[in-house]
């Protein structure tokens, strides 16, 4: 089959690789009908995620049709059309039983144990197409995918909805939704969303749906801000024009917003000191957006972090956060728990996730898609591919 594979920083190629096979009795084989490039895929593309190896197949946003199923698969059948959550969960461990699917104790063989040993981390759930730190499971930017734990993950979707309407149930829509729920958004809330990429845009859509009164959107790309203004009625703030948190404080009588959402993550452009420390590999993440969030959030507010972070940062303003009594909520998305509700929002017309798509192309052109998305060319917001 054809699949997008990794060969070093900014070197991805569509190649012929062996077809996947059923391994466990609860596996399915999926014929991919739609897949997408996620903002967090760019961390892999840049070579920033540990234990990403040559030949790894990327992709954790995908859906398709069940082509084959193991003998123990009972929840889906051959021919079913399903969306696949990017988190692989067993459904039976302590965390899964408490709907904390991204903390599943059993699906990650912990091939990245040497990396975690330094911080005494236990392995999180395995993820599709996201390095051997997260299980080394081949991803969905391919013609076919082996999907383990198929009695827990695959989510059947109605044939009346086009792939593009439901594809983002695999990651960015539930990720944006969880970020907004973690931010405790309700009617009348004021929210600052840092990052107008796909997750930031989904967060804006969900915040608007839940009744946020004012949404500040911070980004350095004007075309993204323009889209967010037209689609979600945000108040745009250009990060390149100065301290965004200061402008948010000025617009809120010095009080700040009730919640800030960091939809950027560890590759945010930081200070000169952070650039030097990162180059020397003394630190692994930029804390610039976290600091902005702490500054922009009112006392007693929430900082919600759906953006991916890796390793450690310096300059984390714990004293300011303590003094303001802030709450922090972060982590990978517990996708499975949100899918029925989010599908209902799509069916009712409350959410239209597909409006963020700017580029459609064939899987064969995936390497070019990565370059366009990474370089923010052609006003690229989101790339969707079909095999």
C-alpha positions, 0 to 999 in steps of 0.5 A, spaced: 500 500 500 501 507 499 503 511 506 506 517 508 513 515 511 518 519 516 525 520 514 528 525 518 526 533 519 522 535 514 523 529 510 516 525 509 515 521 503 509 517 500 512 510 499 510 503 498 510 499 504 507 492 506 500 492 507 497 491 515 495 485 517 490 483 523 494 481 529 490 480 535 483 477 535 480 484 536 483 488 531 480 490 524 483 492 518 480 499 515 480 502 508 482 509 509 477 514 505 479 520 508 485 523 512 488 529 515 494 533 517 494 535 524 498 541 527 501 536 532 503 532 526 508 538 524 512 537 531 513 530 528 515 533 521 520 538 524 523 532 528 521 534 535 518 528 538 523 523 541 523 516 538 520 518 531 524 513 527 525 512 519 519 509 516 514 511 521 507 512 518 504 518 520 497 520 521 492 520 527 486 523 524 482 518 519 476 514 517 474 509 513 470 503 512 472 496 515 475 491 510 476 485 515 475 484 522 478 479 528 474 473 531 473 477 537 470 484 534 463 484 536 462 492 536 463 493 528 462 489 522 465 489 515 462 494 511 461 499 517 463 506 516 467 509 522 471 514 525 477 512 529 479 516 535 487 518 535 487 515 542 488 507 543 484 505 549 482 498 552 476 500 555 477 496 561 483 499 565 482 503 571 482 510 567 478 507 561 473 505 566 473 513 569 472 515 562 480 518 562 481 514 555 488 518 554 491 515 560 489 508 558 494 503 562 495 497 557 495 500 550 502 503 550 508 498 550 512 504 552 518 503 547 520 510 549 521 508 557 528 511 556 526 518 555 520 517 560 525 515 566 528 522 567 522 524 569 519 518 572 513 518 567 508 512 566 506 511 559 500 514 557 495 511 552 498 509 545 496 514 539 496 512 532 502 515 528 505 519 533 512 516 535 514 510 539 514 514 545 506 513 544 506 506 542 509 506 535 503 504 532 502 506 524 498 511 523 492 513 518 496 517 512 495 511 508 491 506 504 489 501 510 490 501 517 490 496 522 486 498 528 487 495 535 482 495 540 476 495 535 471 494 540 472 500 544 475 505 538 471 505 532 465 510 532 460 508 526 457 514 523 451 515 518 452 515 511 448 521 510 454 525 512 459 526 508 466 524 510 469 531 511 463 533 516 465 527 521 472 526 519 475 531 525 471 527 530 478 523 530 481 529 534 481 536 533 473 537 534 473 533 541 480 536 542 477 543 542 471 541 545 475 538 551 479 544 551 473 549 552 470 544 557 476 544 561 476 552 561 469 552 564 466 556 558 459 558 559 454 563 557 457 570 558 464 567 559 470 571 556 475 567 553 482 568 550 484 563 545 492 563 543 493 559 536 488 560 530 490 553 527 485 547 527 485 546 534 484 553 536 479 554 531 475 548 533 475 551 540 472 558 538 467 554 534 465 550 541 466 556 545 461 560 541 456 554 541 456 554 549 455 561 549 461 565 550 460 572 550 467 575 548 472 570 544 479 573 543 483 570 538 491 571 538 495 569 532 501 572 528 498 570 521 492 575 519 489 570 514 487 565 520 485 571 524 480 574 518 477 567 518 476 566 525 473 573 525 468 571 519 467 564 522 466 565 529 466 572 531 472 573 535 476 579 537 483 578 533 489 580 536 496 579 532 501 576 536 506 579 532 504 586 534 506 586 541 504 583 548 497 580 547 496 579 554 497 586 555 492 588 550 487 583 553 487 586 559 486 593 556 480 590 553 477 587 560 478 593 564 485 590 567 481 584 570 483 579 564 479 573 561 475 568 565 479 563 561 485 562 556 486 556 552 493 555 549 492 551 542 499 553 540 504 548 544 511 547 545 513 550 538 511 557 540 516 562 538 519 564 545 524 569 548 532 569 545 534 565 552 529 560 550 531 559 543 538 559 545 536 554 551 532 550 546 538 550 541 543 547 546 537 542 548 537 545 555 530 545 555 525 542 550 519 547 550 517 554 549 513 557 555 511 563 551 504 562 550 503 559 557 506 565 560 501 569 556 495 565 558 497 566 566 498 574 564 491 574 561 487 570 565 483 573 571 484 571 578 480 565 580 480 563 572 482 557 568 488 556 563 486 550 559 492 547 555 490 542 549 497 544 545 502 539 545 508 540 550 514 535 550 519 535 556 520 541 560 520 549 560 524 554 564 520 561 566 514 558 568 510 563 572 508 559 578 508 565 583 504 569 578 499 563 577 499 561 585 497 569 587 492 569 582 489 562 584 489 559 577 487 552 575 490 549 570 487 543 565 491 540 560 493 533 557 491 529 551 484 528 549 479 523 552 476 522 545 471 517 546 467 520 551 465 526 547 463 522 540 456 521 541 455 528 543 459 531 538 456 527 532 449 530 535 451 537 534 454 536 527 447 533 525 443 538 528 447 544 525 450 547 531 457 545 529 460 545 522 467 543 523 468 542 515 468 549 514 476 550 516 478 545 510 482 550 505 486 544 501 484 538 499 488 533 495 490 526 494 494 522 499 500 521 493 501 529 494 501 528 502 509 531 502 507 537 498 501 538 503 506 538 509 510 543 506 504 548 504 501 547 511 508 548 515 510 554 511 503 557 511 502 558 504 496 559 500 492 561 506 492 554 508 488 552 514 487 545 514 489 539 509 484 533 508 487 527 503 483 522 500 487 515 498 
